[in-house]
Amino acid sequence: MNTGKTSSSSCLKSRNCTCASKNVSECPMVSLSRTLPTTSIFIPKHLKNQLQLQLQQPQPDQPFIPFSQLQQRKILESQLVTILHNCNNLNQIKQVHAHIVRKGLDQCCYVLTKFIRMLSKIGVPMDPYACLVFKQVKYPNPFLYTALVRGYTHQSPFLEAVRVYSSMRMGGIDPVSFTFTALLKACAAALDVNLGMQIHAQIIRIGGFGSDLYVGNTMIDMYVKCGLLGCGRRVFDEMPERDVISWTSLIVAYTRSGDMDAADGLFDGLPVKDMVAWTAMVTGSAQNARPREALEFFERMQDAGVETDEVTLVGVISACAQLGAAKYANWVRDVAEKSGFGPTNNVVVGSALVDMYSKCGSVEDAYKVFESMRDRNVFSYSSMIVGFAMHGCANAAINLFQEMVKTDIKPNRVTFVGVLTACSHAGLVDQGRHFFAMMENSYGVAPSADHYACMVDLFGRAGRLEEALELAKTMPMDPHGGAWGALLGACRIYGNPDVAEIAATNLFELEPNGIGNYILLSNIYALAGRWDDVSRIRKLMRNKGLKKSPACSLVEGKKGVIHEFFAGDMTHPKSIEIKQELEDLVDRLKFQGYRPNLSSVPYDISDEEKKRILMTHSEKLALAYGLLTSNAGSAIRIVKNLRICEDCHLVMCGASKITGREIVVRDNMRFHHFHDGKCSCNNFW
C-alpha cells in the first residue's frame, strides 16, 4: 500500500498537529464576510503616520464625532486588511505585522486571515512564520484555520494541510466551504482520490454544503482529474443547483475522454450556452476526429450570436484541416478576420491557418497567410516548413528554414521533422544527412525517435534499405512504430520481402492490432508471388479478429457539401452517372496508352476481376464525381484515408492532362498535385 496515501488518510483521525488544536468552546464563533476589502488606497512611506492621521482626522463634509474604541478598532482592522492586500513582498508584510502586534490585533482572526493568505500568495512557506503566528491565537475561527489549510495546500507538504484540518475538527470548529474547496483542490493536484473521497464523506457527514455550488464544482473537478468521471457525473446529478461551470467542466471532461455522445447529451441540456461551452464542443469534436460535427457546432455558435475567441477559432481551424475542405477554410478565415483575430495581428490563429490551408491542399494560400503575418514565431515557421514538405516542395521548405535561422527564432524539434521530411519526399539524402547532423551541433536540438524515423524513411525511399535497417537497429533509443513503418513502406516500393519481414515482426510487437502493417506485409508478399505467406498473414489477421478499415475518399461538391465514397460502394445517388463518367475517362486514357496496373490488387484472382476492383477504388469514384459536378477548369481536391495505389496515381496523372484540371489528392502519407500529366511527388511516395 502507498504509505503516502495511508498517512494522508489517517490524518483525518489524528489528534496530533503541528499547529495545536484550540479550545473554542469558551468563545462564540465570529461570523465574518467572505469578501475582504479590496479598495485601492495610497500607501505612504511610513505606515505608522498614515494610520494615525486617518484615525485622528475627521472625514470631509462631516462634523467631528468622537469614535468609541470599538469603532476605531474596526476601522483599523479594515485599513490593515486593505494595506495587506497591496503588499507584494515579505518586508512589506512584516512591517504590517509589526503594526498588528503593536496595536494589539495579534488575536484578530479577521486581520490575521488576510495576513496568512498574503504570505501564501507571495510564496512564503507556512512553517515556521505563518504557523507560529497561528499558534499564538487563542481562539482561531474557521476562516483563520482555512487560510492555513490553503497555505499548506499551495505548498508542500500537503500532509500538513490535512493535519490542520484534523486539528480544526478536534477543536470542535466547523469548516466553511472554502476549507473543503482548498482540500479538494489539493487532492486533485496530488491525484489522491482516496483522500478526496474521505473529504467528500466529511462534507456529507457535516452537512449544510449540499447546495454550495463552489464545493460541488470543486468536487466534480477533483473526481475528473483523478480519472473517476463517473463519480464526477454522480456529484453533478445530485446537485440541487448547477451553474455553467458545473456543466462545462463535465462537458470538457467527456470530450477529453473521447465520449462525445455523453458530452453532446450534456451540452443539449445546458440551459444557457456560453462561449466556453460552445468552445468545448468545437475543440472536443475536432480532437476526437469529428471534423464535421466541429464545423456544425461552430456554425450553430455563430447563428446563436455567441462571441468567438482564438481558442474556438483554433479548434474549428483544426477541424477544417482534418476535413480538407477549401470552402470551410475560407469561411472560417472570414470569421476570424471579422472577430478581430486575423492572421495579420494574431500569431496563434495565423499559424493555425497556415497549417489548415496546407492540409486543405492549398500551399499557395498557406504561404500568403504566412507572408501576411506581422509577427512570426517558431510555430509559424514550422507549420509552413511542414506544409511545404507535405506538398513535395522540398526546395521551398529548405529555403524557408535557412531564412528562419537568420532571424532570432531558433528551430525546434518540429521544424527539423519538417525539413527532414522534405528531404525524404524529394530523395535529398545528402541534404538530409547535413540537417540531421546540425540539429544538435548547431542548435542544441537532440534527435528524438521521430527524427531517426525520418532518416530511416529518407534512406528507405532512396532505396538504401540496408542502411535504413542498420540505422533502425543502432539508433540510441528504441525505434517506435514510425521508424519500422517507414522501412516497411520502403520495402513495398522496392519489393524486398526479406527486410519487410524484419520490419513487420517489430511492428507486430509494437502495434499488435495495427491492421495496416499486416495488410502491407501481405501486399509485399503478393507482389513477390509468395501466396503461401499471403495466406499465413491473412490467417493471422483472422485469428486476431482484425478487420481492414475500408478505403474512403472525400471530395467537395457544390456549395461546399462533402461527399464520401468507399471502395466498391456504388450506393451514391449519382452512381450510374459516376460509373459512366469513369468508364469514359478510362477509355480516353487507354487511347493515350494507359494500361491498368494489376499489381495494385494483391489478390490471387483473374485479371478481369482485378480490373473490376480497380474501377471501384474510392479515389477514382471521387474523381469521377468531381469531374461530373464541378466547373470546367476548376481544381478537384480529394482526401483519402489510406495510401493512394499505383494504378489510381497513374489514372490521376492521365486525367489531369486530358481534362486540363489540377487534381490534388491528400492520402495518409502526403499531398499529390497532379498537373498536365505529372505529379509533384515525381512518382516517389
C-alpha positions as CSV (number, residue, x, y, z in Angstrom):
1,M,0.0,0.0,0.0
2,N,1.2,3.5,-0.8
3,T,2.5,4.9,2.5
4,G,2.0,8.5,1.4
5,K,-1.7,8.0,0.8
6,T,-2.1,6.0,4.0
7,S,-0.6,8.8,6.1
8,S,-2.7,11.4,4.4
9,S,-5.9,9.5,5.0
10,S,-5.1,8.7,8.6
11,C,-4.5,12.4,9.4
12,L,-8.3,12.9,9.4
13,K,-8.4,10.8,12.6
14,S,-5.2,12.0,14.1
15,R,-5.1,14.1,17.3
16,N,-1.6,15.4,16.7
17,C,-0.9,18.5,14.8
18,T,2.0,20.9,14.2
19,C,-0.4,23.7,15.0
20,A,-2.0,22.6,18.2
21,S,-5.8,22.4,18.4
22,K,-7.6,25.2,20.2
23,N,-10.4,25.1,22.7
24,V,-13.1,27.3,21.2
25,S,-15.9,26.3,23.5
26,E,-15.2,29.4,25.6
27,C,-15.6,31.8,22.6
28,P,-18.6,32.0,20.2
29,M,-17.8,31.7,16.5
30,V,-17.5,35.1,14.8
31,S,-19.4,35.4,11.6
32,L,-17.3,37.2,9.0
33,S,-17.8,38.4,5.5
34,R,-16.1,36.1,2.9
35,T,-15.2,39.2,0.9
36,L,-12.2,41.1,2.3
37,P,-11.9,44.9,1.5
38,T,-10.1,45.4,-1.8
39,T,-10.3,49.2,-2.2
40,S,-7.0,50.6,-3.5
41,I,-5.5,53.3,-1.3
42,F,-2.3,55.2,-1.3
43,I,0.4,53.7,0.9
44,P,2.7,56.4,2.2
45,K,6.3,55.8,3.2
46,H,5.7,55.5,6.9
47,L,2.8,53.2,7.7
48,K,2.5,54.5,11.3
49,N,2.0,58.1,10.3
50,Q,-0.7,57.2,7.8
51,L,-2.7,55.1,10.2
52,Q,-2.5,57.8,12.9
53,L,-3.6,60.6,10.6
54,Q,-6.5,58.5,9.3
55,L,-7.7,57.8,12.8
56,Q,-7.3,61.4,14.1
57,Q,-8.7,63.4,11.2
58,P,-12.4,63.7,10.6
59,Q,-14.0,62.7,7.3
60,P,-14.6,65.5,4.8
61,D,-18.0,67.2,4.8
62,Q,-19.0,65.5,8.1
63,P,-19.0,67.0,11.6
64,F,-16.4,65.7,14.0
65,I,-17.9,62.8,16.1
66,P,-15.8,61.0,18.8
67,F,-15.5,57.4,17.9
68,S,-15.7,54.6,20.5
69,Q,-12.7,52.4,20.9
70,L,-14.6,49.5,19.2
71,Q,-15.4,51.6,16.2
72,Q,-11.8,52.8,15.9
73,R,-10.6,49.2,16.1
74,K,-12.9,48.1,13.3
75,I,-11.7,50.9,11.0
76,L,-8.1,50.0,11.8
77,E,-8.8,46.3,11.0
78,S,-10.3,47.2,7.6
79,Q,-7.4,49.5,6.8
80,L,-4.8,46.9,7.7
81,V,-6.6,44.3,5.6
82,T,-6.5,46.7,2.6
83,I,-2.9,47.5,3.1
84,L,-2.0,43.8,3.3
85,H,-3.9,43.3,0.1
86,N,-1.5,45.7,-1.6
87,C,1.7,44.2,-0.2
88,N,3.9,42.5,-2.8
89,N,6.9,41.3,-0.8
90,L,7.8,39.9,2.6
91,N,9.3,43.0,4.0
92,Q,6.1,45.0,3.5
93,I,4.1,42.2,5.1
94,K,6.5,42.1,8.1
95,Q,6.0,45.9,8.6
96,V,2.3,45.5,8.7
97,H,2.6,42.5,11.0
98,A,4.7,44.7,13.4
99,H,1.9,47.2,13.4
100,I,-0.7,44.5,14.0
101,V,1.2,43.4,17.1
102,R,1.7,46.9,18.4
103,K,-1.9,47.7,18.1
104,G,-3.0,44.6,20.0
105,L,-4.5,42.9,17.0
106,D,-2.5,39.7,17.2
107,Q,-5.7,37.9,18.2
108,C,-7.8,39.4,15.4
109,C,-8.8,36.5,13.1
110,Y,-10.1,38.9,10.5
111,V,-6.7,40.6,10.0
112,L,-4.6,37.5,10.5
113,T,-6.6,35.6,8.0
114,K,-5.6,38.1,5.4
115,F,-2.0,38.1,6.7
116,I,-1.6,34.4,6.2
117,R,-3.3,34.4,2.8
118,M,-0.8,37.1,1.7
119,L,2.1,35.1,2.9
120,S,0.8,32.2,0.9
121,K,0.2,34.4,-2.2
122,I,3.9,35.5,-2.4
123,G,5.2,32.0,-1.8
124,V,6.3,32.2,1.9
125,P,6.3,28.8,3.5
126,M,3.7,28.3,6.2
127,D,6.2,26.8,8.5
128,P,7.6,28.5,10.6
129,Y,6.3,32.1,10.1
130,A,2.6,31.7,9.5
131,C,2.3,28.6,11.7
132,L,3.9,30.5,14.7
133,V,1.6,33.4,14.2
134,F,-1.4,31.0,14.1
135,K,-0.3,29.2,17.3
136,Q,-0.4,32.4,19.3
137,V,-4.1,32.9,18.5
138,K,-6.1,31.7,21.4
139,Y,-9.4,31.3,19.6
140,P,-8.9,30.8,15.9
141,N,-12.1,30.9,13.8
142,P,-12.9,28.8,10.7
143,F,-11.5,31.4,8.3
144,L,-8.2,31.5,10.0
145,Y,-7.9,27.8,10.0
146,T,-8.9,27.7,6.3
147,A,-6.2,30.3,5.5
148,L,-3.6,28.0,7.0
149,V,-5.1,25.0,5.2
150,R,-5.0,26.8,1.9
151,G,-1.4,27.9,2.5
152,Y,-0.3,24.3,3.0
153,T,-2.3,23.0,0.0
154,H,-0.4,25.5,-2.2
155,Q,2.9,24.3,-0.9
156,S,4.4,21.1,0.3
157,P,3.9,19.1,2.4
158,F,0.2,18.6,1.6
159,L,0.0,16.3,4.6
160,E,0.2,19.4,6.9
161,A,-3.0,20.8,5.4
162,V,-4.8,17.6,6.4
163,R,-3.3,17.8,9.9
164,V,-4.5,21.4,10.3
165,Y,-8.0,20.3,9.2
166,S,-7.9,17.4,11.6
167,S,-6.9,19.8,14.4
168,M,-9.8,22.1,13.4
169,R,-12.3,19.3,13.7
170,M,-10.8,18.0,17.0
171,G,-11.2,21.5,18.4
172,G,-14.9,21.4,17.6
173,I,-14.8,24.1,14.8
174,D,-16.9,23.5,11.8
175,P,-15.3,24.1,8.5
176,V,-16.6,26.6,5.9
177,S,-16.9,25.9,2.2
178,F,-13.5,27.4,1.5
179,T,-12.0,24.8,3.8
180,F,-13.3,21.9,1.7
181,T,-12.6,23.5,-1.7
182,A,-8.9,24.1,-0.6
183,L,-8.6,20.4,0.4
184,L,-10.4,19.1,-2.7
185,K,-8.2,21.2,-5.0
186,A,-5.1,19.8,-3.2
187,C,-6.4,16.2,-3.6
188,A,-6.9,16.9,-7.4
189,A,-3.4,18.3,-7.7
190,A,-1.9,15.3,-5.9
191,L,-4.3,12.8,-7.7
192,D,-5.1,11.4,-4.3
193,V,-8.7,10.2,-4.9
194,N,-8.8,8.1,-1.7
195,L,-8.3,11.2,0.4
196,G,-10.6,13.1,-1.9
197,M,-13.3,10.6,-1.1
198,Q,-12.8,11.0,2.6
199,I,-13.1,14.7,2.3
200,H,-16.3,14.1,0.3
201,A,-17.5,11.9,3.2
202,Q,-16.7,14.7,5.6
203,I,-18.8,17.1,3.6
204,I,-21.8,14.7,3.7
205,R,-21.3,14.0,7.4
206,I,-21.1,17.6,8.5
207,G,-23.9,18.6,6.2
208,G,-25.0,22.1,5.1
209,F,-22.9,22.1,1.9
210,G,-25.3,20.3,-0.4
211,S,-26.4,23.5,-2.2
212,D,-23.0,25.1,-2.2
213,L,-22.1,25.5,-5.9
214,Y,-18.4,26.2,-5.2
215,V,-18.0,23.0,-3.2
216,G,-19.9,20.9,-5.7
217,N,-18.0,22.2,-8.7
218,T,-14.7,21.6,-6.9
219,M,-15.7,18.1,-6.1
220,I,-16.5,17.4,-9.7
221,D,-13.2,18.8,-10.8
222,M,-11.4,16.6,-8.2
223,Y,-13.0,13.4,-9.4
224,V,-12.5,14.3,-13.1
225,K,-8.8,15.0,-12.6
226,C,-8.4,11.8,-10.6
227,G,-9.9,9.8,-13.5
228,L,-13.2,8.9,-11.9
229,L,-15.5,10.6,-14.4
230,G,-18.5,8.5,-13.3
231,C,-18.2,9.8,-9.7
232,G,-18.0,13.3,-11.0
233,R,-21.1,12.8,-13.0
234,R,-22.9,11.4,-9.9
235,V,-22.0,14.5,-7.9
236,F,-23.3,16.6,-10.8
237,D,-26.6,14.7,-11.0
238,E,-27.1,15.1,-7.2
239,M,-26.5,18.8,-7.1
240,P,-29.8,20.7,-6.4
241,E,-28.4,23.7,-8.3
242,R,-25.9,24.0,-11.1
243,D,-24.2,26.8,-12.9
244,V,-22.4,26.9,-16.2
245,I,-19.1,25.8,-14.6
246,S,-20.8,22.6,-13.3
247,W,-22.0,21.8,-16.8
248,T,-18.9,22.9,-18.7
249,S,-16.4,21.1,-16.5
250,L,-18.1,17.8,-17.2
251,I,-18.6,18.5,-20.9
252,V,-14.8,19.2,-21.2
253,A,-14.1,16.0,-19.2
254,Y,-16.2,13.9,-21.6
255,T,-14.6,15.4,-24.7
256,R,-11.1,14.7,-23.3
257,S,-12.1,11.1,-22.6
258,G,-13.4,10.7,-26.1
259,D,-17.1,10.2,-25.0
260,M,-18.6,12.8,-27.4
261,D,-22.1,11.3,-27.1
262,A,-22.2,12.0,-23.4
263,A,-20.7,15.4,-24.0
264,D,-23.3,16.1,-26.6
265,G,-26.1,15.0,-24.3
266,L,-25.0,17.3,-21.5
267,F,-24.5,20.2,-23.9
268,D,-28.1,19.9,-25.2
269,G,-29.3,20.0,-21.6
270,L,-27.3,23.1,-20.7
271,P,-29.8,26.0,-20.2
272,V,-27.5,28.9,-21.2
273,K,-24.7,28.0,-23.5
274,D,-21.8,30.5,-23.2
275,M,-18.6,30.7,-25.3
276,V,-16.7,28.3,-23.0
277,A,-19.3,25.6,-23.5
278,W,-19.5,26.1,-27.3
279,T,-15.7,26.1,-27.5
280,A,-15.6,22.8,-25.5
281,M,-17.8,21.1,-28.1
282,V,-16.0,22.6,-31.1
283,T,-12.5,21.7,-29.9
284,G,-13.7,18.3,-28.4
285,S,-15.2,17.3,-31.7
286,A,-12.0,18.3,-33.6
287,Q,-9.7,16.5,-31.2
288,N,-11.8,13.3,-31.4
289,A,-11.6,13.2,-35.2
290,R,-15.2,14.5,-35.8
291,P,-14.5,17.5,-38.0
292,R,-18.0,17.7,-39.5
293,E,-19.5,17.9,-36.0
294,A,-17.0,20.5,-35.0
295,L,-18.0,22.7,-38.0
296,E,-21.7,22.1,-37.2
297,F,-21.2,23.3,-33.6
298,F,-19.2,26.3,-34.8
299,E,-21.9,27.2,-37.3
300,R,-24.6,26.9,-34.6
301,M,-22.4,29.0,-32.3
302,Q,-22.3,31.7,-35.0
303,D,-26.0,31.6,-35.5
304,A,-26.6,32.0,-31.8
305,G,-24.5,35.2,-31.8
306,V,-22.0,33.9,-29.3
307,E,-18.7,35.7,-29.3
308,T,-15.7,33.8,-30.6
309,D,-12.1,33.8,-29.2
310,E,-8.8,32.4,-30.5
311,V,-9.3,29.1,-28.7
312,T,-12.6,28.5,-30.5
313,L,-11.0,29.5,-33.8
314,V,-8.0,27.2,-33.4
315,G,-10.4,24.3,-32.7
316,V,-12.5,24.9,-35.8
317,I,-9.4,25.6,-38.0
318,S,-8.2,22.2,-36.9
319,A,-11.5,20.6,-38.0
320,C,-11.1,22.3,-41.4
321,A,-7.6,20.9,-41.7
322,Q,-8.9,17.4,-41.0
323,L,-11.7,17.7,-43.5
324,G,-9.6,19.3,-46.2
325,A,-12.5,21.4,-47.5
326,A,-11.5,24.7,-49.1
327,K,-14.9,26.3,-48.7
328,Y,-15.0,25.9,-45.0
329,A,-11.4,27.1,-44.7
330,N,-12.2,30.4,-46.4
331,W,-15.4,30.8,-44.3
332,V,-13.5,30.2,-41.0
333,R,-10.8,32.7,-42.0
334,D,-13.5,35.3,-42.7
335,V,-15.0,34.7,-39.3
336,A,-11.5,35.1,-37.7
337,E,-11.0,38.4,-39.6
338,K,-14.4,39.8,-38.5
339,S,-13.8,38.7,-34.9
340,G,-10.5,40.6,-34.7
341,F,-8.3,37.6,-34.8
342,G,-7.0,37.8,-38.3
343,P,-3.6,36.3,-39.1
344,T,-2.0,39.7,-39.6
345,N,-2.2,40.5,-35.9
346,N,-2.7,37.2,-34.2
347,V,0.2,34.8,-34.4
348,V,-1.7,31.8,-32.9
349,V,-4.6,32.0,-35.4
350,G,-2.2,32.8,-38.2
351,S,-0.1,29.7,-37.5
352,A,-3.2,27.6,-37.3
353,L,-4.4,29.0,-40.7
354,V,-1.1,28.2,-42.3
355,D,-1.4,24.6,-41.2
356,M,-5.1,24.5,-42.3
357,Y,-4.5,25.7,-45.8
358,S,-1.6,23.4,-46.2
359,K,-3.8,20.4,-45.2
360,C,-6.6,21.6,-47.4
361,G,-4.3,21.3,-50.4
362,S,-3.5,24.9,-51.0
363,V,0.1,25.5,-50.0
364,E,-0.1,28.8,-52.0
365,D,-2.8,30.2,-49.8
366,A,-0.9,28.9,-46.7
367,Y,2.2,30.9,-47.8
368,K,0.1,34.0,-48.5
369,V,-1.2,33.8,-44.9
370,F,2.4,33.3,-43.6
371,E,3.6,36.3,-45.5
372,S,0.8,38.5,-44.2
373,M,1.7,37.8,-40.6
374,R,3.4,40.7,-38.9
375,D,4.7,38.6,-36.0
376,R,6.0,35.1,-36.6
377,N,7.3,32.5,-34.1
378,V,8.7,29.0,-34.3
379,F,5.3,27.5,-34.7
380,S,4.5,29.8,-37.7
381,Y,7.8,28.8,-39.5
382,S,7.5,25.1,-38.5
383,S,3.9,25.0,-39.8
384,M,4.9,26.5,-43.2
385,I,8.0,24.3,-43.5
386,V,5.9,21.1,-42.7
387,G,3.3,22.4,-45.2
388,F,5.9,22.7,-48.0
389,A,7.3,19.2,-47.1
390,M,3.8,17.6,-47.3
391,H,3.3,19.1,-50.8
392,G,6.7,18.0,-52.1
393,C,8.1,21.5,-52.2
394,A,11.5,20.5,-50.8
395,N,13.4,23.5,-52.0
396,A,10.9,25.9,-50.6
397,A,11.0,24.1,-47.2
398,I,14.8,24.3,-47.1
399,N,14.9,27.9,-48.3
400,L,12.4,28.9,-45.6
401,F,14.4,27.1,-43.0
402,Q,17.5,29.0,-44.0
403,E,15.6,32.2,-43.8
404,M,14.3,31.3,-40.3
405,V,17.8,30.6,-38.9
406,K,18.9,34.1,-39.9
407,T,16.3,35.6,-37.5
408,D,16.3,35.4,-33.7
409,I,13.9,32.5,-33.9
410,K,15.5,29.2,-33.2
411,P,14.2,25.9,-34.8
412,N,12.7,23.3,-32.6
413,R,12.2,19.5,-33.0
414,V,9.1,20.0,-35.2
415,T,11.0,22.3,-37.5
416,F,13.6,19.6,-38.1
417,V,10.9,17.0,-38.6
418,G,9.6,19.2,-41.4
419,V,13.0,19.8,-43.0
420,L,13.9,16.1,-42.8
421,T,10.5,15.1,-44.3
422,A,11.0,17.5,-47.2
423,C,14.4,15.9,-47.9
424,S,12.9,12.4,-47.6
425,H,10.0,13.1,-50.0
426,A,12.4,14.6,-52.6
427,G,15.1,12.0,-52.2
428,L,17.7,14.5,-51.0
429,V,19.8,12.1,-49.0
430,D,22.9,14.3,-48.6
431,Q,21.0,17.3,-47.5
432,G,19.0,15.2,-45.1
433,R,22.3,14.0,-43.5
434,H,23.5,17.6,-43.3
435,F,20.4,18.8,-41.4
436,F,20.3,15.8,-39.1
437,A,24.0,16.5,-38.1
438,M,23.4,20.2,-37.5
439,M,20.4,19.6,-35.2
440,E,22.4,19.1,-32.0
441,N,25.7,20.6,-33.1
442,S,24.4,24.0,-34.2
443,Y,21.0,24.3,-32.4
444,G,21.1,22.1,-29.4
445,V,18.1,20.0,-30.5
446,A,18.8,16.4,-29.5
447,P,17.5,14.0,-32.2
448,S,14.4,12.1,-31.0
449,A,12.9,8.9,-32.2
450,D,10.8,10.9,-34.7
451,H,14.0,12.4,-36.3
452,Y,15.6,9.0,-36.5
453,A,12.3,7.7,-38.1
454,C,12.7,10.5,-40.7
455,M,16.2,9.3,-41.5
456,V,15.0,5.7,-41.8
457,D,12.4,7.0,-44.2
458,L,15.0,9.0,-46.1
459,F,17.3,6.0,-46.7
460,G,14.3,3.7,-47.4
461,R,12.7,5.9,-50.0
462,A,16.1,6.3,-51.7
463,G,16.4,2.5,-52.0
464,R,19.1,2.2,-49.3
465,L,17.2,-0.4,-47.4
466,E,20.2,-2.0,-45.7
467,E,21.3,1.5,-44.4
468,A,17.8,2.1,-43.2
469,L,17.7,-1.2,-41.4
470,E,21.1,-0.7,-39.8
471,L,20.0,2.8,-38.5
472,A,16.8,1.4,-37.1
473,K,18.8,-1.3,-35.2
474,T,21.6,1.1,-33.9
475,M,19.7,4.3,-33.0
476,P,20.3,5.3,-29.4
477,M,16.7,4.8,-28.3
478,D,14.2,2.0,-29.1
479,P,12.7,2.7,-32.5
480,H,8.9,3.3,-32.5
481,G,6.3,2.2,-35.0
482,G,7.1,5.2,-37.2
483,A,10.6,4.0,-38.0
484,W,9.7,0.4,-38.7
485,G,6.6,1.5,-40.6
486,A,8.8,3.7,-42.8
487,L,11.1,0.8,-43.5
488,L,8.1,-1.5,-44.3
489,G,6.7,1.1,-46.7
490,A,10.1,1.3,-48.4
491,C,10.2,-2.4,-48.8
492,R,6.9,-2.2,-50.7
493,I,8.3,0.4,-53.1
494,Y,11.4,-1.7,-53.8
495,G,9.9,-5.2,-53.5
496,N,12.1,-6.5,-50.7
497,P,10.1,-9.1,-48.7
498,D,13.1,-10.2,-46.6
499,V,13.7,-6.8,-45.0
500,A,9.9,-6.3,-44.8
501,E,9.7,-9.4,-42.6
502,I,12.1,-7.9,-40.1
503,A,10.3,-4.5,-40.0
504,A,6.9,-6.2,-39.8
505,T,8.0,-8.5,-36.9
506,N,9.0,-5.5,-34.9
507,L,5.7,-3.7,-35.8
508,F,3.6,-6.7,-34.7
509,E,5.2,-6.4,-31.3
510,L,4.8,-2.6,-31.0
511,E,1.4,-2.4,-32.7
512,P,-0.2,-5.8,-32.3
513,N,-3.6,-4.5,-33.5
514,G,-2.3,-2.3,-36.3
515,I,-4.1,-4.0,-39.2
516,G,-2.3,-1.8,-41.8
517,N,1.0,-3.4,-41.0
518,Y,-0.4,-6.9,-41.7
519,I,-2.0,-5.7,-44.9
520,L,1.2,-4.1,-46.1
521,L,3.3,-7.2,-45.5
522,S,0.6,-9.3,-47.2
523,N,0.7,-7.0,-50.2
524,I,4.5,-7.2,-50.3
525,Y,4.3,-11.0,-50.3
526,A,1.7,-10.9,-53.0
527,L,3.9,-8.7,-55.3
528,A,6.7,-11.2,-54.8
529,G,4.3,-14.1,-55.7
530,R,4.6,-15.7,-52.2
531,W,1.0,-16.7,-51.9
532,D,1.6,-19.1,-49.1
533,D,2.9,-16.3,-47.0
534,V,-0.1,-14.1,-48.0
535,S,-2.4,-16.8,-46.7
536,R,-0.4,-17.1,-43.5
537,I,-0.7,-13.4,-42.8
538,R,-4.4,-13.3,-43.6
539,K,-5.0,-16.3,-41.3
540,L,-3.1,-14.4,-38.5
541,M,-5.3,-11.4,-39.1
542,R,-8.5,-13.6,-38.8
543,N,-7.2,-15.2,-35.6
544,K,-6.6,-11.8,-34.1
545,G,-10.0,-10.6,-35.1
546,L,-8.6,-7.7,-37.1
547,K,-10.7,-6.1,-39.8
548,K,-9.5,-3.9,-42.5
549,S,-10.6,-0.3,-42.5
550,P,-12.5,0.3,-45.8
551,A,-10.7,2.7,-48.2
552,C,-12.6,6.0,-48.1
553,S,-12.2,9.2,-50.2
554,L,-13.8,12.6,-49.7
555,V,-14.4,15.2,-52.4
556,E,-16.0,18.6,-52.1
557,G,-19.1,19.1,-54.2
558,K,-21.3,22.1,-54.9
559,K,-22.0,24.6,-52.1
560,G,-19.2,23.0,-50.1
561,V,-21.0,19.7,-49.4
562,I,-18.6,16.9,-48.7
563,H,-19.3,13.6,-50.5
564,E,-17.9,10.4,-49.2
565,F,-17.0,7.3,-51.3
566,F,-16.0,3.9,-50.2
567,A,-14.2,1.3,-52.3
568,G,-16.6,-0.9,-54.2
569,D,-19.6,1.0,-52.9
570,M,-22.0,2.1,-55.7
571,T,-24.9,3.4,-53.5
572,H,-24.3,7.1,-54.2
573,P,-27.4,8.7,-55.7
574,K,-25.4,9.5,-58.8
575,S,-23.7,6.1,-59.1
576,I,-24.9,5.5,-62.6
577,E,-23.6,8.8,-63.9
578,I,-20.3,8.3,-61.9
579,K,-19.8,4.8,-63.4
580,Q,-20.4,6.2,-66.9
581,E,-18.1,9.2,-66.4
582,L,-15.3,6.9,-65.1
583,E,-15.7,4.4,-68.0
584,D,-15.4,7.3,-70.5
585,L,-12.3,8.7,-68.7
586,V,-10.6,5.3,-68.7
587,D,-11.4,4.8,-72.4
588,R,-9.8,8.2,-73.2
589,L,-6.8,7.2,-71.1
590,K,-6.4,3.9,-72.9
591,F,-6.3,5.8,-76.1
592,Q,-3.3,7.7,-74.6
593,G,-1.5,4.4,-73.7
594,Y,-2.9,3.7,-70.2
595,R,-2.8,0.1,-69.0
596,P,-4.3,-0.9,-65.6
597,N,-1.6,-1.7,-63.0
598,L,-2.9,-5.1,-61.9
599,S,-0.3,-5.4,-59.2
600,S,-2.3,-2.8,-57.3
601,V,-4.8,-5.6,-56.5
602,P,-2.8,-8.0,-54.2
603,Y,-5.2,-11.0,-54.6
604,D,-4.7,-14.3,-56.4
605,I,-7.7,-13.7,-58.8
606,S,-8.2,-13.3,-62.5
607,D,-7.0,-10.2,-64.4
608,E,-10.6,-9.3,-65.3
609,E,-11.7,-9.4,-61.6
610,K,-8.7,-7.2,-60.8
611,K,-9.7,-4.7,-63.4
612,R,-13.2,-4.6,-62.0
613,I,-11.9,-3.9,-58.5
614,L,-9.6,-1.2,-59.7
615,M,-12.6,0.6,-61.3
616,T,-14.3,0.9,-58.0
617,H,-11.4,2.3,-55.9
618,S,-12.7,5.1,-53.8
619,E,-10.4,7.8,-55.2
620,K,-11.5,7.0,-58.7
621,L,-15.1,7.3,-57.7
622,A,-14.4,10.7,-56.0
623,L,-12.6,11.9,-59.1
624,A,-15.5,10.9,-61.4
625,Y,-17.9,12.8,-59.2
626,G,-15.7,15.8,-59.1
627,L,-15.5,15.8,-62.9
628,L,-19.3,15.5,-63.1
629,T,-20.3,18.2,-60.7
630,S,-17.5,20.9,-60.7
631,N,-17.0,23.7,-63.2
632,A,-14.6,23.1,-66.1
633,G,-11.1,24.2,-65.3
634,S,-11.6,24.2,-61.5
635,A,-9.3,22.1,-59.3
636,I,-10.6,18.8,-57.8
637,R,-9.5,18.1,-54.2
638,I,-9.7,14.6,-52.8
639,V,-8.8,13.4,-49.3
640,K,-8.1,9.6,-48.9
641,N,-7.7,7.8,-45.6
642,L,-5.2,5.3,-47.0
643,R,-2.2,5.5,-49.3
644,I,-3.1,6.1,-53.0
645,C,-2.4,3.0,-55.0
646,E,-0.1,2.9,-58.1
647,D,-3.0,2.5,-60.6
648,C,-5.0,5.4,-59.1
649,H,-1.9,7.5,-59.2
650,L,-1.5,6.6,-62.9
651,V,-5.1,7.5,-63.6
652,M,-4.9,10.8,-61.8
653,C,-1.8,11.8,-63.8
654,G,-3.5,11.0,-67.1
655,A,-6.8,12.7,-66.1
656,S,-5.0,15.9,-65.2
657,K,-3.6,16.0,-68.7
658,I,-6.6,15.1,-70.8
659,T,-9.1,17.3,-68.8
660,G,-6.8,20.2,-68.2
661,R,-7.7,20.1,-64.5
662,E,-5.5,20.3,-61.4
663,I,-6.2,17.3,-59.2
664,V,-5.0,17.4,-55.6
665,V,-5.0,14.2,-53.6
666,R,-4.2,14.0,-49.9
667,D,-3.5,10.5,-48.8
668,N,-2.2,9.3,-45.4
669,M,1.4,10.0,-46.5
670,R,1.5,13.3,-48.3
671,F,-0.1,15.6,-50.9
672,H,0.0,14.8,-54.6
673,H,-0.5,17.7,-57.0
674,F,-1.4,16.3,-60.5
675,H,-1.0,18.8,-63.3
676,D,-0.6,18.3,-67.1
677,G,0.2,14.6,-66.6
678,K,2.7,14.9,-63.9
679,C,2.7,14.6,-60.1
680,S,4.5,16.8,-57.6
681,C,5.9,13.7,-55.9
682,N,7.7,12.7,-59.1
683,N,6.3,9.2,-58.6
684,F,8.2,8.9,-55.4
685,W,5.9,8.3,-52.4
